[in-house]
């Protein structure tokens, strides 16, 4: 079963351009987010052409200042990324040892001189640490494994507990027990995050026609793009609420559509479904399951579903279990991002949500229901198996 490359929304392309401007290579972004490297380079080129047209109106001094600010912004982003990872590394154990371990783990991503400067140590001290020996095989093994565990934990944005860290190590060919991983995580002060109960935003329109419940709490689906579930949550920022609507595929648990807005109107959920339809191009009859929120039972949303041969499904009122998997995603989002971050502006929140969904949750985060595969890897293996069959 072949699948053509899906289109990408304007907001998706804009976020890719911003990441390239921040210093990320198109090749690295292609591996992390999905589009091809040439596509990303083309988006950047188009943005630069548009920027050059605007820059023609600037004076030479203004252009120099803009160039200086962009360079400074790239440096600040790199330093913030290093310090974010340092917060995870330096929670336990000997601080200098863990600092040098962080440099060793990140030297392929940043120059040693930059890492040493930001972390407040000398390059000579790091290289001396590399040359040192004299520890027992067990201690050396524990230290090596702790370094790998810390790197996995940092890559998970400090969200993984021992089971997912163990699965990540196993996928990388590191053979060890889950109990040993848990012990070393405790000693290093590393732990996963835990979910809290979410407040529902559902506002039922009692006068609206309610479609039937076509899911009936049966969340086992044999293939992608058979059943999608949807819901809305809110993100607090210094500029007020930012609302996030998502569409989740029940087979892989992948977020196949999303939309953000500062208002909670039908367009919010319609845009999320439109994105899912553009990206996935499902066969007629895909089920879209939601709660009884007024946006989902509106006439405008019903017309959109009818136009694309989407079968609407709605759970019972006030029962989170009828849409448990989307609720579960929002719980993950809240405990792994929103509870640990504050946003001054809507743009900051949009960038963080985009990165969490497209860069982490869909393509990297291991899902226990998928046998500790990410949603992207789970779908990839599904299509490879059926193409070979």
N, C-alpha and C positions, 0 to 999 in steps of 0.2 A: 504494500500500500504506500504510494508515494504522496508526499505532501509538499506543496509549493511554498516558497518563502512568503510569510505573511507580511502585509504592509505594516508600517509603524506610524503611530500618531505624531502630530506636530509636537506635543509635549514630550513624548519619548525622545524624538530627535533633538529637541532643545536641551534635554538633560544630558544626552550623549555629548553634544557640543561643549557644554559647560565642563563636563568631566575631562575632555581632551584639553581644554584651555587650562584646567587645573593641573595638568602635567601627566595625565594617564595616556598611555599609548593606545591607538585604535585597535591594535592586535590584542592587547590585554583586555580591553573592554569587550571585544568580540567574544573572547572566551567566557567572560563573566556574564554578559547580558544577552548574547545571541545574534545580533546583526553581524554581517560580515565586515571585515576591516575596511575594504574599499567603500562600502556603503557609508561607514562612519566618516571616512576621509572626505567623501563627497558632501555629506551634511556639513562638515566643518568648512569646506571650501565655499559652499553656498552662503554660510553664515558670515564668512570673512568678506565675501564679495558684497554682501549687504552692509557689513560694517564699514568697508572701505568707501562705499557710496556716502555713508553718513560722515565718515572721517574726513572727507574732502572739505566739509564745511568747517572743520576745526583748524585753529592756528597751529603753527609748528610747535609752539610751547605746550599747547593743550595735547597734541599728539604724543609728545615726549612724556608728559605727565601720565597719560593713559597707559603708555607702554610700561612706565615704571610701576604704576599701580598693579598692572596685570602680573608683572614679575614678582612683586612683593606678595601678591595674593597667592601665587603658586607656592612660594616659599612657606607662607603661613599655613597653607593647607597641608604641605608635607610635614611640617613640624607638629601640627595638631594630630595628624595620623600617627606619627611616632609616639607622641605623648599618650594618645588614647591606648595604644597597645602597651605602653609602659605601665599604665595603671593596672593592667591585668597581670603583667609579669612580676611586678614589684610588691605583691601583696604578702608574700611569705618568704622565709628563708633568708640567706645572706644577701643583702641588697646589692652589694657590688657583684657577687656571683650572678644574680639574676639579671642585673644590668648588662653584663657581658654576654649572658645567654641570649638576651633580647637582641643585642647587636649581631650575634652569630646567626640568629634565626632570620633577621631582617636584612642582612647584608646584600642579598640578591635583589632587594627592592629599593634600597637606599644606599648611598655611599657610606662607608665606615666613618669617614670624617664628619659627615652630617649627623649620623647617629650619635657619635661620641660627643659632638658639640651640644646637641639638643638634650642628651641625657646627663651631661655634666661630668663625663669621664674623659680620660685621654686615650688617644689611639694606641700609644705605647702600652698603657695598662691593659687594653683589650688583647693586644698581640702577646703580651706576657702571660695573660690568663690562658690563651690558646696553647702556649708552650708548656704550661705547668702540668705535672702529673703527680703520681704518688698516692692516689686514693685506691681503695679496695675495688675489686671487680664489681661487687654488689653496689657499693656506693656510686661508683662510676656509672653503672647501668641505671641506677635510680635517677642520677642526675641527668643522664642522656634522655631517659624516658620522660622525666619531668619537663625538660626543655621541649620535647615534642608535644607533650600534653598541653603545656602552656601555649605553644604556638597554635594548636588546634582550638583551644579555648578562646584565644584572642581572635582567631579567624572566624569563630562563631559569634563574635561580638559579645563575648563573655556570657553567652546564654546556655551553652551545652553543660549538662551534667555528665556523670560517669558513663551511662549507657551510650549516649551519642558520641562522646569523645572516644570511647572504646571502638565504636563502629567506624569512626573516621580513621583511627590508627590501623584497624584491620584492613580497611580498603587501601591503605598505603603500604601494606605488607608488613606492618609491625605486629609481631605475635606477642601477646601478653594477656593476662587475665583481667576481667572487669574489676575484681576485688583489688588488684594491685593499682589499677588506674584510680579507683576511688580513694585508696590510701594515700597515694602521692598527691592527688588533688587536695585532700584534707590538709596534708603537710604544707602544701604551697598556698593554702588559703583560697583555692579556686572552687567555685560551685556554680551550678546552673541557677536559672531564675525560675520562679514559681508563679503560676497564674492566680489572678484574683477574679472575683465575680464581676461581670460586665453589666452596666446599666443599659436597658433596652431603649431604643429611640422610636419604637413602633407606635404610630398613631393611627388607629383603625378608623376607616371611613365606613360607618355603619350603613350608609345608604348605597354603597357601591355593590356591584355584582361580584360575588366571590367565586373564582374558579375552584374546581375540585382539588383535593390533595392526591396527586398522582405518585407520591413518593412513599407515604405511609411509614416513615422512619426506617425504611429499608435503604441503607446507605451502601450496599454492595452493588457495584456496577461493573459489568464485565469488560467495558471498553471506554476509551475517552469519548467525550462529546456526545454522550447519551443523556446524561442528567447534569444540569448545572444548578447550584444553589446560590442565593444572593442575599445581601443584607447591607445595612448602612451603619457606620459608627461615626464618632466625632473626635476631633483632635483639638485640644486647647492650645491657643497661641496668644501672644501679646496683642494681636489684632482681632481677637475673637475666635469663635469656633471655625474650624475647617472640617467639612464633612467628607467622608470617604465611603464610596459605594464599591463593592466588589462582586465579581461573579466567579465562583469556584467550581472546578470540575470534580465530580464525586469520585471518578475512577482514580485519578492521580493526586488529588488534593491541590492541584495547581490553580493559581489565580489567573484566569484566562481573560478577565476584563476588569478594569477599574476606572474610577473617575473621581475627581475632587472638585469641590465648590464651596463657596462661603455661604451658600443657601441650600436648604434641604427641600428641593423641589423635584418634580418628576424628571426634569432634564438630567439630574444627577444620576439616577438609576438607568435612564434611557441611554446615556452616554457610555456607562459601564457595559451594558448589554451590546451596544453597537460596536464597541471595541472588541468584545469577545467574538461577535459574528465576523468582523473583519479579519481577526487573527486566525480564527479556527475554521471558518467556513464549514459548519457542520451540515450533515444531511438534514433534510426536512424532518421535523418532528422532534427535535431536541427539546427536552423538558427544562423549563426554567422555574425553579421552586423558590419561594420566598415566604415571608410572613405576611400579615394582613395590613402592612403599612399602606397609607393612603397613596403613596407614589406608585406602588406595585399594582394596585387595583384601580388606578385611574384609567379613563378612556384613552388618553394619549398613549399610555404604556401598552394598553391592550391593542391599539392599532399597530404599534411598532411590532409587537409579537406576531400579530396576524399577517403582516406584510412579509415577514421572514419565515413563516411556517414554524414558529416557536410555540410549543404547547405550554400554556401557563399552568402553574400548580401553586397552591397556597395552603399553608398549614393552619392549624387551629389557633384561636386567639389566645394570647398570653402564655404560650407553651414553648419554651426555648428548645425543648427536645425535638420538635418537629423540624428545626433547622439547626441541629446541633453542630454540624461540621463547620458551617460558616461562623457560628458563635465561637467555636474552638479556634478558628483562625484569628478572630479578633482578640480572643484571650491571649493567644501567642503574641500578636502584634503589641498588645498593651504591656505585657510583662517583659518582653524582650526589647522594646523600643520606647513606647510612650511613657512608661513609668520611670524610665531612666534618663529621659531627655526633656528639656524644655525648649520651646521655640518662641522667638521674638516675633517673627513674621510668618505669613502664610507661605511665602516662597521657601523659607527654611524648612517648614513642615513638608511642603510638596517634594522637595529634593530628598529629604530623609525617607519619606514614605515610598517614593519611587525606588530608591536604593534598596530599601528593605524588601519590597515585593519582587522587583525584577532582578536585583543583584544577589540577594541573600535567600529569601524564602523559596522562590521558584527553582533556582538553579543550584543552590548550595546546601540549604538546611535539610538535614536528614529527618525523615518522617517515619515514626515507628510503624504506622500502618502500611507503609511501602517497603517494609523490610529494611528500614534505615537507609533507604535511597531518597534522594531529593525528588520532588515531583517531576522535574525535567528528565532526570536519569530514569525514573520509573517509566515515563512515557517512551523514552528512547528505546529502552529494552523491550517494551511491548511491541513497538513497530518493527524492530529488528527481528523479533521472534516470528511475527506474522508474515513478514516478507520472506523469511527463510522457509516457512511452512509450505 
